[in-house]
Amino acid sequence: MNLTTFAFIISGVLLNAVAQVLLKAGTNALGGAIHLTMGNAFETFIRVATQLPILGGLACYGLSLVVWIMGLSRTEVSIAYPMLSLGYVVAAVGAWLFLGETISPQRMLGIAVILIGVVVLARS
């Protein structure tokens, strides 16, 4: 994988992970779990659609799709798709840094396994 392809793939992964953190920040700002019913669907939609972090997350998703397609056009799916697992690492660290979520020792071990797997894959 050349540097340009890698940049597209990693950009897609990073944007996707940032989107996750922003969406969670937006739901946190709403005050917890969203309970959708027929009676509150419109009000809930408006509350969700006016949260800036949620709008930012959706924008990141859209942009990640564009750069992901550009990356996929340059490499094999069997190489690109496993790179998405890096998104879990970035999202977990982002949630820890910006949302105050904890990373337990088991999660750290899982993150290490993912990183090792991605390195092995990237060298193949």
DSSP file with accessible surface (Angstrom, degrees, kcal/mol):
  #  RESIDUE AA STRUCTURE BP1 BP2  ACC     N-H-->O    O-->H-N    N-H-->O    O-->H-N    TCO  KAPPA ALPHA  PHI   PSI    X-CA   Y-CA   Z-CA
    1    1 A M              0   0  102      0, 0.0    74,-0.1     0, 0.0     2,-0.1   0.000 360.0 360.0 360.0 126.1    0.0    0.0    0.0
    2    2 A N     >  -     0   0   98      1,-0.1     4,-2.6     4,-0.0     5,-0.2  -0.281 360.0 -99.6 -81.8 173.8    1.5    3.3   -1.0
    3    3 A L  H  > S+     0   0  140      1,-0.2     4,-2.6     2,-0.2     5,-0.2   0.872 120.1  51.9 -63.5 -39.3    1.4    6.5    1.1
    4    4 A T  H  > S+     0   0   79      2,-0.2     4,-2.2     1,-0.2    -1,-0.2   0.943 112.2  45.7 -63.6 -46.7   -1.5    8.1   -0.7
    5    5 A T  H  > S+     0   0    3      1,-0.2     4,-2.6     2,-0.2    -2,-0.2   0.934 112.8  50.5 -61.3 -45.9   -3.7    5.0   -0.4
    6    6 A F  H  X S+     0   0   88     -4,-2.6     4,-3.1     1,-0.2     5,-0.3   0.910 108.3  53.3 -59.4 -40.8   -2.7    4.7    3.3
    7    7 A A  H  X S+     0   0   47     -4,-2.6     4,-2.4     1,-0.2    -1,-0.2   0.910 110.2  47.0 -63.2 -41.8   -3.6    8.3    3.8
    8    8 A F  H  X S+     0   0   40     -4,-2.2     4,-2.3     2,-0.2    -2,-0.2   0.944 114.9  46.0 -63.8 -46.2   -7.1    7.8    2.4
    9    9 A I  H  X S+     0   0    0     -4,-2.6     4,-2.3     2,-0.2    -2,-0.2   0.950 115.9  44.3 -63.7 -48.6   -7.7    4.7    4.4
   10   10 A I  H  X S+     0   0   33     -4,-3.1     4,-3.1     1,-0.2     5,-0.2   0.897 111.7  53.7 -65.7 -38.3   -6.5    6.1    7.7
   11   11 A S  H  X S+     0   0   51     -4,-2.4     4,-2.7    -5,-0.3     5,-0.2   0.923 109.5  48.7 -61.3 -43.0   -8.4    9.4    7.1
   12   12 A G  H  X S+     0   0    3     -4,-2.3     4,-2.0     2,-0.2    -2,-0.2   0.923 113.2  47.2 -61.0 -43.4  -11.6    7.4    6.6
   13   13 A V  H  X S+     0   0    2     -4,-2.3     4,-2.3     2,-0.2    -2,-0.2   0.935 114.0  46.7 -63.6 -47.4  -10.9    5.4    9.8
   14   14 A L  H  X S+     0   0   75     -4,-3.1     4,-2.7     1,-0.2     5,-0.2   0.918 112.0  49.6 -64.4 -43.5  -10.1    8.5   11.8
   15   15 A L  H  X S+     0   0   39     -4,-2.7     4,-2.3    -5,-0.2    -1,-0.2   0.898 110.6  51.3 -62.4 -38.5  -13.1   10.5   10.5
   16   16 A N  H  X S+     0   0   56     -4,-2.0     4,-1.8    -5,-0.2    -2,-0.2   0.920 111.6  46.7 -64.3 -42.5  -15.4    7.5   11.4
   17   17 A A  H  X S+     0   0    2     -4,-2.3     4,-2.0     2,-0.2    -2,-0.2   0.913 111.2  51.0 -67.1 -41.4  -14.0    7.3   14.9
   18   18 A V  H  X S+     0   0   66     -4,-2.7     4,-2.7     1,-0.2     5,-0.2   0.911 106.9  55.9 -61.8 -39.3  -14.3   11.1   15.4
   19   19 A A  H  X S+     0   0    0     -4,-2.3     4,-2.8    -5,-0.2    -1,-0.2   0.921 105.7  51.4 -58.5 -43.1  -17.9   10.7   14.2
   20   20 A Q  H  X S+     0   0   86     -4,-1.8     4,-2.3     2,-0.2    -1,-0.2   0.927 111.1  46.5 -60.6 -45.4  -18.6    8.1   16.9
   21   21 A V  H  X S+     0   0   23     -4,-2.0     4,-2.5     1,-0.2    -1,-0.2   0.920 113.8  48.7 -65.4 -41.6  -17.2   10.3   19.7
   22   22 A L  H  X S+     0   0   53     -4,-2.7     4,-2.5     2,-0.2    -2,-0.2   0.916 110.2  51.0 -65.5 -41.4  -19.1   13.4   18.4
   23   23 A L  H  X S+     0   0   38     -4,-2.8     4,-2.3    -5,-0.2    -1,-0.2   0.921 111.6  47.8 -62.2 -41.0  -22.4   11.4   18.2
   24   24 A K  H  X S+     0   0   87     -4,-2.3     4,-2.6    -5,-0.2    -2,-0.2   0.912 109.8  52.2 -66.9 -40.6  -21.9   10.2   21.8
   25   25 A A  H  X S+     0   0   28     -4,-2.5     4,-2.0     1,-0.2    -1,-0.2   0.908 110.0  50.5 -60.6 -39.7  -21.1   13.7   23.0
   26   26 A G  H  X S+     0   0    0     -4,-2.5     4,-1.0     2,-0.2    -2,-0.2   0.907 110.2  47.6 -65.9 -40.5  -24.4   14.8   21.3
   27   27 A T  H  <>S+     0   0   39     -4,-2.3     5,-1.3     1,-0.2     4,-0.5   0.881 109.5  54.4 -69.6 -34.3  -26.4   12.1   23.0
   28   28 A N  H ><5S+     0   0   73     -4,-2.6     3,-1.4     1,-0.2    -1,-0.2   0.903 104.7  54.4 -61.5 -40.2  -24.8   13.0   26.3
   29   29 A A  H 3<5S+     0   0   64     -4,-2.0    -1,-0.2     1,-0.3    -2,-0.2   0.776  99.7  62.0 -65.9 -24.5  -25.9   16.6   25.8
   30   30 A L  T 3<5S-     0   0   20     -4,-1.0    -1,-0.3    -3,-0.3    -2,-0.2   0.626 122.4-105.1 -75.7 -13.9  -29.5   15.4   25.3
   31   31 A G  T < 5 -     0   0   72     -3,-1.4     2,-0.3    -4,-0.5    -3,-0.2   0.730  65.5 -54.2 100.4  24.1  -29.4   14.0   28.8
   32   32 A G  S   <S+     0   0   38     -5,-1.3    -2,-0.1    -4,-0.0    -1,-0.0  -0.810 100.1  16.9 119.2-153.0  -29.1   10.3   28.5
   33   33 A A        -     0   0   80     -2,-0.3     2,-0.6     1,-0.1    -5,-0.0  -0.233  66.4-128.4 -64.2 142.3  -30.9    7.5   26.7
   34   34 A I        -     0   0   79      2,-0.0     2,-0.6    10,-0.0    -1,-0.1  -0.822  19.3-164.8 -92.5 125.0  -33.2    8.4   23.9
   35   35 A H        -     0   0  143     -2,-0.6     2,-0.5     5,-0.0     9,-0.1  -0.932   9.4-161.2-113.1 107.6  -36.7    6.9   24.2
   36   36 A L        +     0   0  118     -2,-0.6     2,-0.3     3,-0.0     5,-0.1  -0.771  18.0 161.8 -96.8 127.6  -38.5    7.1   21.0
   37   37 A T    >>  -     0   0   81     -2,-0.5     4,-0.9     1,-0.1     3,-0.5  -0.872  53.0-104.1-131.4 169.7  -42.3    6.8   20.8
   38   38 A M  T 34 S+     0   0  184     -2,-0.3     3,-0.4     1,-0.2     4,-0.3   0.869 120.8  53.8 -61.9 -33.8  -44.9    7.7   18.3
   39   39 A G  T 34 S+     0   0   79      1,-0.2    -1,-0.2     2,-0.1     4,-0.2   0.738 118.5  31.0 -75.5 -23.9  -45.9   10.6   20.5
   40   40 A N  T <> S+     0   0   40     -3,-0.5     4,-2.9     2,-0.1     5,-0.3   0.299  85.4 106.7-117.1  10.2  -42.4   12.1   20.8
   41   41 A A  H  X S+     0   0   39     -4,-0.9     4,-2.6    -3,-0.4     5,-0.2   0.919  84.4  42.6 -59.0 -48.0  -40.8   11.2   17.4
   42   42 A F  H  > S+     0   0  158     -4,-0.3     4,-2.4     2,-0.2    -1,-0.2   0.947 116.8  46.8 -66.8 -46.6  -40.9   14.6   15.9
   43   43 A E  H  > S+     0   0  121      1,-0.2     4,-2.5     2,-0.2    -2,-0.2   0.915 113.9  48.9 -60.4 -42.6  -39.8   16.4   19.0
   44   44 A T  H  X S+     0   0   10     -4,-2.9     4,-2.8     2,-0.2     5,-0.3   0.919 109.3  52.3 -64.7 -42.7  -37.0   13.9   19.5
   45   45 A F  H  X S+     0   0  133     -4,-2.6     4,-3.2    -5,-0.3    -2,-0.2   0.929 110.9  47.4 -58.2 -45.3  -35.9   14.3   15.9
   46   46 A I  H  X S+     0   0   70     -4,-2.4     4,-1.2     2,-0.2    -2,-0.2   0.926 111.9  49.9 -63.7 -43.9  -35.7   18.0   16.3
   47   47 A R  H  < S+     0   0  103     -4,-2.5     3,-0.3     1,-0.2     4,-0.2   0.922 116.5  41.8 -60.9 -44.0  -33.7   17.7   19.6
   48   48 A V  H >< S+     0   0   37     -4,-2.8     3,-1.5     1,-0.2    -2,-0.2   0.934 113.1  52.9 -68.4 -44.6  -31.3   15.3   18.0
   49   49 A A  H 3< S+     0   0   33     -4,-3.2    -1,-0.2     1,-0.3    -2,-0.2   0.662 107.1  52.9 -70.1 -14.1  -31.0   17.2   14.7
   50   50 A T  T 3< S+     0   0   93     -4,-1.2     2,-0.6    -3,-0.3    -1,-0.3   0.393  79.2 108.3-103.9   5.8  -30.1   20.5   16.5
   51   51 A Q    <>  -     0   0   45     -3,-1.5     4,-2.5    -4,-0.2     3,-0.2  -0.711  61.6-149.8 -82.1 117.8  -27.2   19.1   18.5
   52   52 A L  H  > S+     0   0  137     -2,-0.6     4,-2.8     1,-0.2     5,-0.2   0.894  95.2  53.3 -58.1 -41.7  -24.0   20.5   17.1
   53   53 A P  H  > S+     0   0   38      0, 0.0     4,-2.5     0, 0.0    -1,-0.2   0.907 110.0  48.9 -62.0 -36.2  -21.9   17.5   18.0
   54   54 A I  H  > S+     0   0   10     -3,-0.2     4,-2.6     2,-0.2    -2,-0.2   0.933 111.5  48.5 -67.8 -42.6  -24.4   15.2   16.3
   55   55 A L  H  X S+     0   0   78     -4,-2.5     4,-2.2     1,-0.2    -1,-0.2   0.913 112.3  49.6 -62.6 -40.6  -24.3   17.4   13.2
   56   56 A G  H  X S+     0   0   26     -4,-2.8     4,-2.4    -5,-0.2    -1,-0.2   0.897 109.7  51.7 -63.0 -40.8  -20.5   17.3   13.3
   57   57 A G  H  X S+     0   0    0     -4,-2.5     4,-2.3    -5,-0.2    -2,-0.2   0.913 109.4  49.2 -62.7 -41.7  -20.6   13.6   13.6
   58   58 A L  H  X S+     0   0   96     -4,-2.6     4,-2.4     2,-0.2    -2,-0.2   0.903 110.3  51.1 -65.0 -38.6  -22.8   13.2   10.6
   59   59 A A  H  X S+     0   0   66     -4,-2.2     4,-2.6     1,-0.2     5,-0.2   0.916 109.4  50.6 -63.5 -42.0  -20.5   15.5    8.6
   60   60 A C  H  X S+     0   0   23     -4,-2.4     4,-2.8     1,-0.2    -2,-0.2   0.895 109.1  52.0 -63.0 -39.6  -17.5   13.4    9.6
   61   61 A Y  H  X S+     0   0   68     -4,-2.3     4,-2.1     2,-0.2    -2,-0.2   0.930 110.2  48.4 -60.4 -46.1  -19.4   10.2    8.5
   62   62 A G  H  X S+     0   0   39     -4,-2.4     4,-1.7     1,-0.2    -2,-0.2   0.938 114.6  44.3 -61.2 -45.8  -20.1   11.8    5.1
   63   63 A L  H  X S+     0   0   95     -4,-2.6     4,-2.4     1,-0.2     5,-0.3   0.899 110.4  55.4 -66.5 -37.6  -16.5   12.9    4.6
   64   64 A S  H  X S+     0   0    8     -4,-2.8     4,-2.5    -5,-0.2    -1,-0.2   0.884 104.9  54.1 -63.5 -35.5  -15.2    9.5    5.8
   65   65 A L  H  X S+     0   0  102     -4,-2.1     4,-2.4     2,-0.2    -1,-0.2   0.930 108.5  49.0 -63.6 -42.9  -17.4    7.8    3.2
   66   66 A V  H  X S+     0   0   79     -4,-1.7     4,-2.0     1,-0.2    -2,-0.2   0.955 115.6  41.2 -62.4 -50.5  -15.8    9.9    0.4
   67   67 A V  H  X S+     0   0   22     -4,-2.4     4,-2.3     1,-0.2    -1,-0.2   0.856 112.6  56.0 -70.8 -29.6  -12.2    9.3    1.5
   68   68 A W  H  X S+     0   0   36     -4,-2.5     4,-3.2    -5,-0.3     5,-0.2   0.934 107.1  49.1 -65.1 -44.3  -12.9    5.6    2.2
   69   69 A I  H  X S+     0   0   97     -4,-2.4     4,-1.9     1,-0.2    -2,-0.2   0.915 110.4  51.3 -61.4 -40.4  -14.2    5.1   -1.3
   70   70 A M  H  < S+     0   0   72     -4,-2.0     4,-0.3     1,-0.2    -1,-0.2   0.912 112.6  46.3 -63.5 -39.9  -11.1    6.8   -2.7
   71   71 A G  H >X S+     0   0    0     -4,-2.3     3,-1.7     1,-0.2     4,-0.5   0.923 110.0  52.8 -67.3 -43.1   -9.0    4.5   -0.6
   72   72 A L  H >< S+     0   0   55     -4,-3.2     3,-0.8     1,-0.3    -1,-0.2   0.826 101.1  61.4 -62.3 -31.5  -10.9    1.4   -1.6
   73   73 A S  T 3< S+     0   0   89     -4,-1.9    -1,-0.3     1,-0.2    -2,-0.2   0.657 108.7  44.7 -68.5 -11.8  -10.4    2.3   -5.3
   74   74 A R  T <4 S+     0   0  118     -3,-1.7     2,-0.3    -4,-0.3    -1,-0.2   0.427 117.0  28.7-112.0  -4.5   -6.7    2.0   -4.7
   75   75 A T  S << S-     0   0   34     -3,-0.8     2,-0.2    -4,-0.5    -1,-0.0  -0.941  86.2 -80.8-149.3 173.1   -6.3   -1.2   -2.7
   76   76 A E    >>  -     0   0  129     -2,-0.3     4,-2.6     1,-0.1     3,-1.2  -0.500  31.5-129.5 -78.4 145.7   -7.8   -4.6   -2.0
   77   77 A V  H 3> S+     0   0   94      1,-0.3     4,-2.6     2,-0.2    -1,-0.1   0.875 108.3  63.9 -60.9 -35.9  -10.8   -4.9    0.4
   78   78 A S  H 34 S+     0   0   75      1,-0.2    -1,-0.3     2,-0.2    -2,-0.0   0.712 112.1  36.0 -65.8 -17.5   -8.9   -7.6    2.3
   79   79 A I  H <> S+     0   0   30     -3,-1.2     4,-0.6     2,-0.1    -2,-0.2   0.824 122.1  42.7 -95.6 -46.4   -6.3   -5.1    3.2
   80   80 A A  H >X S+     0   0    0     -4,-2.6     3,-1.1     1,-0.2     4,-0.5   0.931 106.4  57.9 -69.8 -47.6   -8.5   -2.0    3.7
   81   81 A Y  H >< S+     0   0  151     -4,-2.6     3,-1.9     1,-0.3     4,-0.3   0.895 101.6  53.5 -59.5 -44.1  -11.4   -3.4    5.6
   82   82 A P  H >4 S+     0   0   49      0, 0.0     3,-1.8     0, 0.0    -1,-0.3   0.798  95.7  70.9 -61.6 -22.0   -9.4   -4.8    8.6
   83   83 A M  H X< S+     0   0    1     -3,-1.1     3,-1.9    -4,-0.6     4,-0.4   0.755  80.2  75.9 -64.4 -21.5   -7.9   -1.3    9.0
   84   84 A L  T XX S+     0   0   56     -3,-1.9     3,-1.8    -4,-0.5     4,-0.5   0.777  78.1  73.6 -59.5 -23.7  -11.3   -0.2   10.2
   85   85 A S  H X> S+     0   0   45     -3,-1.8     4,-1.0    -4,-0.3     3,-0.9   0.780  82.4  68.7 -63.3 -22.8  -10.5   -2.0   13.5
   86   86 A L  H <> S+     0   0   27     -3,-1.9     4,-2.5    -4,-0.3    -1,-0.3   0.795  86.6  69.0 -63.4 -25.2   -8.1    1.0   14.1
   87   87 A G  H <> S+     0   0   12     -3,-1.8     4,-3.0    -4,-0.4    -1,-0.2   0.864  93.5  55.8 -60.5 -35.1  -11.3    3.0   14.5
   88   88 A Y  H <X S+     0   0  105     -3,-0.9     4,-2.6    -4,-0.5    -1,-0.2   0.928 108.3  47.9 -62.7 -42.3  -12.0    1.1   17.7
   89   89 A V  H  X S+     0   0   18     -4,-1.0     4,-2.4     2,-0.2     5,-0.2   0.954 115.0  44.1 -62.8 -49.6   -8.7    2.1   19.1
   90   90 A V  H  X S+     0   0   48     -4,-2.5     4,-2.9     1,-0.2    -2,-0.2   0.919 114.8  49.0 -63.8 -42.8   -9.1    5.8   18.2
   91   91 A A  H  X S+     0   0   22     -4,-3.0     4,-2.8    -5,-0.2     5,-0.2   0.910 111.0  50.1 -65.3 -40.5  -12.7    5.9   19.4
   92   92 A A  H  X S+     0   0   17     -4,-2.6     4,-2.0    -5,-0.2    -2,-0.2   0.933 114.3  44.0 -64.3 -43.7  -11.8    4.3   22.7
   93   93 A V  H  X S+     0   0   56     -4,-2.4     4,-2.9    -5,-0.2     5,-0.2   0.923 114.6  50.1 -67.1 -42.0   -9.0    6.7   23.3
   94   94 A G  H  X>S+     0   0   10     -4,-2.9     4,-3.1    -5,-0.2     5,-0.5   0.907 110.2  49.6 -62.4 -41.2  -11.2    9.6   22.2
   95   95 A A  H  X5S+     0   0    7     -4,-2.8     6,-2.0    -5,-0.2     4,-1.5   0.882 112.8  48.2 -65.5 -36.5  -14.0    8.5   24.5
   96   96 A W  H  X5S+     0   0  135     -4,-2.0     4,-0.7     4,-0.2    -2,-0.2   0.944 118.4  39.4 -67.2 -47.1  -11.4    8.3   27.4
   97   97 A L  H  <5S+     0   0  102     -4,-2.9    -2,-0.2     1,-0.1    -3,-0.2   0.901 131.3  22.3 -70.4 -43.9   -9.9   11.8   26.6
   98   98 A F  H  <5S+     0   0  158     -4,-3.1    -3,-0.2    -5,-0.2    -2,-0.2   0.671 130.6  34.9-105.0 -19.6  -13.1   13.7   25.8
   99   99 A L  H  <<S-     0   0   42     -4,-1.5    -3,-0.2    -5,-0.5    -2,-0.1   0.436  98.2-119.5-115.8  -4.4  -16.0   11.9   27.4
  100  100 A G     <  +     0   0   63     -4,-0.7    -4,-0.2    -5,-0.4    -3,-0.1   0.681  56.8 155.2  75.8  17.1  -14.4   10.6   30.6
  101  101 A E        -     0   0   77     -6,-2.0     2,-0.3    -9,-0.1    -1,-0.2  -0.410  40.6-117.6 -75.0 155.6  -15.0    6.9   29.7
  102  102 A T        -     0   0  104     -2,-0.1     2,-0.6     0, 0.0    -1,-0.1  -0.659  10.8-150.0 -95.7 150.9  -12.7    4.3   31.3
  103  103 A I        -     0   0   31     -2,-0.3   -10,-0.0    -7,-0.1   -11,-0.0  -0.942  22.2-155.1-117.3 103.8  -10.3    2.0   29.5
  104  104 A S     >  -     0   0   40     -2,-0.6     4,-2.5     1,-0.1     5,-0.2  -0.241  31.2-102.6 -72.5 165.4  -10.1   -1.2   31.7
  105  105 A P  H  > S+     0   0  107      0, 0.0     4,-2.3     0, 0.0     5,-0.2   0.883 124.1  54.4 -57.1 -36.0   -7.0   -3.5   31.5
  106  106 A Q  H  > S+     0   0  164      1,-0.2     4,-2.3     2,-0.2     5,-0.1   0.908 108.5  47.9 -64.7 -40.6   -9.1   -5.9   29.4
  107  107 A R  H  > S+     0   0  111      2,-0.2     4,-2.7     1,-0.2    -1,-0.2   0.897 109.7  53.3 -66.1 -39.0   -9.9   -3.2   26.9
  108  108 A M  H  X S+     0   0  110     -4,-2.5     4,-2.4     2,-0.2    -2,-0.2   0.914 109.1  49.2 -61.0 -41.4   -6.2   -2.2   26.8
  109  109 A L  H  X S+     0   0  118     -4,-2.3     4,-2.4     2,-0.2    -2,-0.2   0.925 110.9  49.6 -63.3 -44.5   -5.3   -5.8   26.0
  110  110 A G  H  X S+     0   0   30     -4,-2.3     4,-2.4     1,-0.2    -2,-0.2   0.906 110.0  50.9 -60.3 -41.8   -7.9   -5.9   23.3
  111  111 A I  H  X S+     0   0   20     -4,-2.7     4,-2.6     2,-0.2    -1,-0.2   0.918 109.5  51.0 -62.4 -41.8   -6.5   -2.6   21.9
  112  112 A A  H  X S+     0   0   42     -4,-2.4     4,-2.6     2,-0.2    -2,-0.2   0.920 109.4  50.2 -62.6 -41.9   -3.0   -4.1   21.9
  113  113 A V  H  X S+     0   0   89     -4,-2.4     4,-2.6     1,-0.2    -1,-0.2   0.920 110.7  49.9 -62.9 -42.7   -4.2   -7.2   20.0
  114  114 A I  H  X S+     0   0   41     -4,-2.4     4,-2.6     2,-0.2    -2,-0.2   0.943 111.1  48.9 -60.2 -47.0   -5.9   -5.0   17.4
  115  115 A L  H  X S+     0   0   75     -4,-2.6     4,-2.2     1,-0.2    -2,-0.2   0.914 111.6  48.6 -62.0 -42.0   -2.8   -2.9   16.9
  116  116 A I  H  X S+     0   0  110     -4,-2.6     4,-2.6     1,-0.2    -1,-0.2   0.933 111.5  50.7 -62.8 -43.7   -0.6   -6.0   16.6
  117  117 A G  H  X S+     0   0   39     -4,-2.6     4,-2.7     1,-0.2    -2,-0.2   0.903 109.7  49.5 -61.6 -41.5   -3.1   -7.5   14.0
  118  118 A V  H  X S+     0   0   14     -4,-2.6     4,-3.0     2,-0.2    -1,-0.2   0.905 110.4  50.4 -66.4 -40.2   -3.1   -4.3   12.0
  119  119 A V  H  X S+     0   0   81     -4,-2.2     4,-1.6     2,-0.2    -2,-0.2   0.944 111.9  47.6 -62.7 -45.6    0.7   -4.2   11.9
  120  120 A V  H  < S+     0   0   97     -4,-2.6     4,-0.4     1,-0.2     3,-0.2   0.938 114.8  46.8 -60.5 -44.9    0.9   -7.8   10.8
  121  121 A L  H >< S+     0   0   37     -4,-2.7     3,-1.5     1,-0.2    -2,-0.2   0.927 109.4  52.9 -62.8 -45.3   -1.7   -7.1    8.1
  122  122 A A  H 3< S+     0   0   57     -4,-3.0    -1,-0.2     1,-0.3    -2,-0.2   0.802 107.8  52.2 -64.1 -26.8   -0.1   -4.0    6.9
  123  123 A R  T 3<        0   0  213     -4,-1.6    -1,-0.3    -3,-0.2    -2,-0.2   0.515 360.0 360.0 -87.1  -4.4    3.2   -5.8    6.4
  124  124 A S    <         0   0  109     -3,-1.5    -3,-0.0    -4,-0.4    -4,-0.0  -0.355 360.0 360.0 -82.9 360.0    1.7   -8.6    4.3
